[in-house]
Amino acid sequence: MNREGQRWTEDRPGMTLRLPLDLREAITEESRVKGDLARIVLFALSHVDQDEVDIQQTRKAGMDLTNPQLLHVGAEARTKLKDWAEAESVSVNAIVVSLLDEFFGRLKKSKALREELRLELRAHRGFLPS
């Protein structure tokens, strides 16, 4: 089990997260269909170097967090997030919040990165009526 009491099993692709309201709103702005939240986390993992992320404590930090939500990111990404959290001695939630905070800071500054994310999201949605 991790710090939030989640059971880590190799075959379970999900994790439960609590995000700050501003990050949840930023994700909602980019997300349009089910699965986009996970795709954004995966995209952020591939576009942000771990050494550039300033880890923020989320637990007992007085941070307003949203209700818990289940996020399916796949076993490989979950393992990477779990290993990163263990290396930093923080929760997986703190890693994801810190990663997304860094990523959305970059996203606001880079039109090219925003377009790349939107293309990535559209590519994995399949056919959607306009």
Phi, psi and omega per residue, in radians:
M1 nan 2.634 3.071
N2 -1.711 -2.980 -3.056
R3 -1.130 -0.449 3.136
E4 -1.599 0.085 3.135
G5 1.427 0.228 3.107
Q6 -1.332 2.503 3.073
R7 -1.535 2.196 3.129
W8 -1.689 1.893 3.042
T9 -2.103 2.551 -3.047
E10 -1.107 -0.522 -3.057
D11 -1.635 -0.004 -3.126
R12 -1.648 2.078 -3.061
P13 -1.526 0.040 -3.029
G14 -1.956 2.896 3.039
M15 -2.623 2.684 3.120
T16 -1.762 2.279 -3.094
L17 -2.205 2.678 2.976
R18 -2.216 2.017 -3.070
L19 -1.832 2.658 2.990
P20 -1.111 2.642 -3.065
L21 -1.002 -0.719 -3.123
D22 -1.129 -0.648 3.088
L23 -1.227 -0.688 3.124
R24 -1.094 -0.697 3.106
E25 -1.165 -0.688 3.111
A26 -1.118 -0.721 3.115
I27 -1.166 -0.738 3.132
T28 -1.051 -0.643 3.117
E29 -1.085 -0.613 -3.137
E30 -1.553 -0.462 -3.077
S31 -1.490 2.405 3.108
R32 -2.169 -0.535 -3.103
V33 -2.341 2.903 3.110
K34 -0.990 2.363 3.136
G35 1.765 -0.293 -3.123
D36 -1.167 -0.626 3.135
L37 -1.033 -0.819 3.110
A38 -1.111 -0.720 -3.136
R39 -1.093 -0.660 3.114
I40 -1.141 -0.739 3.100
V41 -1.079 -0.777 3.124
L42 -1.104 -0.727 3.118
F43 -1.101 -0.774 3.125
A44 -1.087 -0.711 3.106
L45 -1.036 -0.644 -3.099
S46 -1.456 -0.205 -3.072
H47 -2.015 0.004 3.135
V48 -2.217 2.248 3.099
D49 -1.388 2.337 -3.120
Q50 -0.939 -0.637 -3.098
D51 -1.176 -0.330 -3.101
E52 -1.615 -0.023 -3.073
V53 -1.693 2.180 3.055
D54 -1.551 1.931 -3.052
I55 -1.249 2.198 3.103
Q56 -1.829 2.367 3.026
Q57 -1.312 2.340 3.112
T58 -1.863 -0.474 -3.095
R59 -1.478 2.267 3.110
K60 1.009 0.510 -3.129
A61 -1.826 0.093 -3.123
G62 1.276 0.261 -3.115
M63 -1.467 2.284 3.061
D64 -1.305 2.083 -3.107
L65 -2.015 2.639 3.106
T66 -1.290 3.024 3.043
N67 -1.098 2.652 3.101
P68 -1.048 2.486 3.085
Q69 -2.389 2.494 -3.139
L70 -1.461 2.273 -3.116
L71 -2.145 2.173 3.094
H72 -1.720 1.937 -3.124
V73 -2.020 -0.134 -3.101
G74 1.632 2.719 -3.035
A75 -1.124 -0.682 -3.087
E76 -1.134 -0.836 3.132
A77 -1.163 -0.696 3.127
R78 -1.074 -0.719 3.111
T79 -1.126 -0.726 3.118
K80 -1.095 -0.772 3.116
L81 -1.125 -0.726 3.133
K82 -1.108 -0.798 3.133
D83 -1.104 -0.715 3.112
W84 -1.089 -0.769 3.133
A85 -1.100 -0.735 3.123
E86 -1.150 -0.681 3.125
A87 -1.133 -0.582 -3.124
E88 -1.616 -0.123 -3.086
S89 1.014 0.777 3.084
V90 -2.314 3.050 3.114
S91 -1.359 2.772 3.054
V92 -1.090 -0.638 3.124
N93 -1.044 -0.741 3.117
A94 -1.096 -0.667 3.114
I95 -1.125 -0.840 -3.092
V96 -1.145 -0.759 3.117
V97 -1.070 -0.782 -3.131
S98 -1.147 -0.748 3.102
L99 -1.053 -0.855 -3.117
L100 -1.175 -0.614 3.093
D101 -1.079 -0.811 3.094
E102 -1.107 -0.783 -3.100
F103 -1.108 -0.820 -3.113
F104 -1.230 -0.452 2.999
G105 -1.091 -0.741 3.098
R106 -1.218 -0.668 -3.099
L107 -1.093 -0.651 3.129
K108 -1.145 -0.529 -3.068
K109 -1.574 -0.295 -3.006
S110 -2.136 1.919 3.091
K111 -1.124 -0.654 -3.134
A112 -1.125 -0.722 3.120
L113 -1.161 -0.699 3.090
R114 -1.048 -0.790 -3.139
E115 -1.152 -0.700 3.117
E116 -1.086 -0.739 3.104
L117 -1.099 -0.799 -3.118
R118 -1.110 -0.671 3.074
L119 -1.139 -0.711 3.103
E120 -1.077 -0.783 3.132
L121 -1.125 -0.790 3.135
R122 -1.101 -0.653 -3.105
A123 -1.109 -0.496 -3.094
H124 -1.726 0.049 -3.126
R125 -1.568 -0.340 -3.046
G126 1.323 -2.680 -3.098
F127 -1.460 2.194 3.025
L128 -2.197 2.297 3.094
P129 -1.127 2.516 -3.125
S130 -1.609 nan nan
